[in-house]
Amino acid sequence: MKTKFFILFAVMVLALLVSACGPAANANVPTLSVSGSGDAFLAPDIAYIYIGVHTEAPSAAEAVADNTTQTEQLIQALQDFGIAANDIRTTNFSIWPMDRFDPGTGQPTGEKTYAVDNTVYVTVRELAGLGDLLDTAIQAGANTVNSIQFDVAEKDEALQQARADAVEDAQAQAQALAQAAGLSLGEIRSISFIEPQAYPFFDGKGGGGAVAAEAAAVPIQPGQLTFTVTVNVTYELR
């Protein structure tokens, strides 16, 4: 019985020593962290636009009524142009009071003007008609265009290759650095990546129809998008 107890005790002590020494030994292994990048160059085939209607009136009810009429005309014009109903989504509706000022003295009159904004988020799947679409929206009553963001609908395959290129780039950098230090690469300790999020966009911000009309008169050139994937890799060194 004492022999069995001694063997069990010895096994437990050995397990504790191994568990204590394992992480410590692993922590003492030198590491090298590098960042690699891979690019995908694609022509955009889809665009996202924020188009809105801004109205002002002496009363909130009047401002809302005017805005509702213009927004309904805008949505109908977009649908008549060929935009599907599920590609038009309301993203903002707001009402707020503004103080009126005497034009002579510049002092508040105590009266209010009420402003209303209604903004829809439009997905455009035919970029060839993008300029005409903006012109149609403005003629229908839109007087704010916040931005145009270009994207690629199907980019998974291209991004997969960009990830592979990023890993290869990171490994090449790590090998060069390790060789310069007289060492060699070991196992990968950790790896993470950042997908591209930012896209080039055409900015047409403005609070009035004149600004929006000027933007619509300019030919829209989607150009080419660059998607850069960044990979962070940590290697053990030998």
C-alpha positions in Angstrom: 0.0 0.0 0.0 2.9 2.4 0.9 4.6 1.5 -2.4 1.5 2.4 -4.4 1.1 5.6 -2.5 4.7 6.5 -3.1 4.4 5.9 -6.8 1.2 8.0 -7.1 2.9 10.8 -5.2 6.0 10.6 -7.4 3.8 10.8 -10.6 1.9 13.8 -9.2 5.2 15.6 -8.4 6.6 14.9 -11.9 3.4 16.2 -13.5 3.6 19.4 -11.5 7.3 19.8 -12.5 6.5 19.3 -16.1 3.6 21.7 -16.1 5.7 24.3 -14.3 8.7 23.9 -16.5 6.8 23.7 -19.8 5.4 27.3 -20.1 8.6 28.7 -18.6 10.7 26.9 -21.1 8.4 28.0 -23.9 8.4 31.6 -22.7 12.2 31.6 -23.0 12.1 30.8 -26.7 13.0 33.9 -28.7 10.3 35.1 -31.1 10.1 37.3 -34.1 7.0 39.3 -35.1 6.5 40.5 -38.7 3.7 42.1 -40.8 3.1 41.0 -44.4 0.7 42.5 -46.9 -1.1 41.3 -50.1 -3.0 43.3 -52.6 -6.0 42.7 -54.8 -6.6 45.1 -57.7 -10.2 45.0 -58.9 -12.6 47.2 -61.0 -15.6 48.2 -59.0 -19.0 46.9 -60.1 -21.3 48.3 -57.4 -21.8 51.6 -55.6 -23.5 52.8 -52.4 -24.9 56.3 -52.2 -26.5 58.3 -49.4 -29.1 60.6 -51.0 -31.4 62.8 -49.0 -33.9 65.6 -48.8 -33.5 68.5 -46.5 -36.5 70.9 -45.8 -37.1 73.8 -43.5 -40.4 75.5 -42.5 -41.8 77.7 -39.7 -43.6 74.6 -38.1 -42.5 71.0 -37.7 -45.6 69.7 -39.3 -45.1 71.8 -42.4 -41.4 70.8 -42.6 -42.3 67.1 -42.3 -45.1 67.4 -44.9 -42.8 69.1 -47.4 -40.1 66.6 -46.8 -42.4 63.6 -47.1 -43.7 64.8 -50.5 -40.2 65.3 -51.8 -38.9 62.0 -50.4 -41.7 60.1 -51.9 -41.0 61.7 -55.3 -37.3 60.8 -54.9 -38.0 57.1 -54.0 -40.4 56.8 -56.9 -37.9 58.4 -59.3 -35.2 55.9 -58.2 -37.5 53.0 -58.7 -38.6 54.3 -62.1 -34.9 54.5 -63.0 -34.5 50.8 -62.3 -33.4 50.6 -58.7 -35.1 47.7 -56.9 -37.1 48.6 -53.8 -34.9 46.4 -51.5 -31.9 48.5 -52.7 -33.4 51.6 -51.2 -33.2 51.8 -47.4 -34.0 54.7 -45.1 -31.0 55.4 -42.8 -31.9 58.7 -41.2 -35.0 60.8 -40.4 -34.5 63.7 -38.1 -36.3 66.9 -37.0 -34.7 69.8 -35.1 -35.6 73.4 -34.3 -33.3 76.3 -35.3 -33.4 79.8 -33.9 -34.3 82.6 -36.2 -32.1 85.7 -36.3 -32.9 89.2 -37.2 -31.0 90.0 -40.5 -30.5 93.6 -39.3 -29.3 93.1 -35.8 -28.2 89.5 -35.9 -30.1 88.9 -32.6 -32.4 85.9 -32.0 -36.1 86.8 -32.7 -37.4 84.2 -30.4 -39.0 82.3 -33.3 -38.0 78.9 -34.6 -37.5 77.3 -37.9 -37.8 73.5 -38.1 -35.5 71.4 -40.2 -36.2 67.9 -41.4 -33.7 65.5 -43.0 -34.7 62.2 -44.6 -31.8 60.1 -46.1 -31.9 56.9 -48.1 -29.1 54.5 -48.7 -29.1 53.4 -52.3 -27.3 50.4 -53.8 -26.4 50.9 -57.5 -25.6 47.7 -59.4 -25.2 49.3 -62.9 -22.3 51.8 -62.7 -22.6 52.9 -66.3 -25.8 54.9 -65.4 -24.5 56.4 -62.1 -24.2 59.9 -63.4 -27.7 59.8 -64.9 -29.0 58.4 -61.6 -27.7 61.3 -59.7 -29.2 63.8 -62.1 -32.5 62.0 -61.9 -32.4 62.1 -58.1 -31.7 65.8 -58.0 -34.5 66.6 -60.4 -36.9 64.6 -58.2 -36.1 66.7 -55.2 -32.9 65.4 -53.6 -30.7 68.1 -52.3 -28.0 66.2 -50.3 -25.6 63.6 -51.5 -23.3 62.6 -48.7 -21.0 60.1 -50.5 -20.5 57.6 -53.1 -18.6 54.4 -52.1 -17.5 51.9 -54.7 -17.1 48.2 -54.0 -16.8 44.8 -55.7 -19.7 42.5 -55.2 -17.8 39.2 -55.6 -14.3 39.6 -54.2 -13.8 36.6 -51.9 -11.5 34.7 -54.4 -9.3 37.8 -54.9 -9.1 38.4 -51.2 -8.2 34.8 -50.5 -5.2 35.1 -52.9 -4.3 38.5 -51.2 -4.2 36.7 -47.8 -2.0 34.0 -49.2 0.3 36.6 -50.7 0.4 38.4 -47.3 1.4 35.3 -45.5 4.1 34.6 -48.1 5.4 38.2 -47.7 5.5 37.8 -43.9 7.4 34.6 -44.1 10.0 36.0 -46.6 10.6 39.0 -44.2 10.9 36.7 -41.2 13.4 34.4 -43.0 15.5 37.3 -44.0 15.6 38.8 -40.5 16.3 35.5 -38.9 19.1 34.7 -41.3 20.6 38.1 -40.7 20.6 37.3 -36.9 22.2 33.9 -37.5 19.0 32.1 -36.5 16.3 30.0 -38.3 12.5 30.1 -38.1 10.6 27.7 -35.9 6.9 27.2 -35.4 4.3 29.9 -35.8 3.4 31.2 -32.4 0.4 33.4 -33.5 -1.1 34.8 -36.7 -3.8 37.4 -37.3 -5.0 39.4 -40.2 -6.9 42.6 -41.0 -9.3 42.7 -43.9 -9.4 45.9 -46.0 -12.3 48.2 -45.0 -11.7 51.6 -46.6 -12.7 52.2 -50.3 -12.0 55.2 -52.4 -15.2 57.3 -52.6 -16.6 60.3 -54.4 -17.6 63.0 -52.0 -20.6 65.2 -52.9 -21.5 66.7 -49.6 -23.7 69.7 -49.6 -26.8 71.2 -48.0 -28.4 72.5 -51.2 -29.5 71.5 -54.6 -26.8 73.7 -56.3 -24.0 71.7 -54.8 -25.5 68.4 -55.6 -26.3 69.4 -59.1 -22.7 70.5 -59.6 -21.5 67.1 -58.4 -23.9 65.2 -60.6 -22.7 67.2 -63.7 -19.2 65.8 -63.2 -18.5 62.5 -64.9 -18.2 59.7 -62.3 -15.0 57.6 -62.7 -15.0 54.5 -60.5 -11.4 53.7 -61.5 -9.7 50.7 -59.8 -9.9 49.6 -56.2 -7.0 48.3 -54.2 -7.8 45.9 -51.4 -4.8 45.4 -49.1 -4.8 42.5 -46.6 -2.3 42.8 -43.6 -1.1 39.7 -41.8 0.7 39.8 -38.4 2.7 36.6 -37.7 4.9 35.7 -34.7 7.5 32.9 -35.2 9.7 31.1 -32.8 13.4 31.3 -33.5 16.0 28.6 -33.3 
